[in-house]
Amino acid sequence: MNRRVASSWRNRRLKLPSIRLSRCEIQAKELFAQALDIVVQIGWREGQRRALGVWEVAGLERGEVKFRTLWQPGDARLGQITRRRG
């Protein structure tokens, strides 16, 4: 393969993945927002495995997944879940 063709192919190849990644990223966020209702984070705190937070997936807004906090350490109760499946 001569240099001109190799250079042209390399430049085209470098540009395509960034376009595909952004489209893929948007599709992944849409899928995440549609598939999950609640996210529970479990981790280590004070040497023990504990719940670190609970969030409701509020949907997708301008390409970003929005969350609503339902519970965090120190809260006495879990917040009301408002998301409904139709």
HELIX and SHEET records of a PDB file:
HELIX    1   1 ARG A    3  ALA A   35  1                                  33    
SHEET    1   A 3 ILE A  38  ARG A  45  0                                        
SHEET    2   A 3 GLN A  48  GLU A  61 -1                                        
SHEET    3   A 3 GLU A  64  TRP A  71 -1                                        
END                                                                             
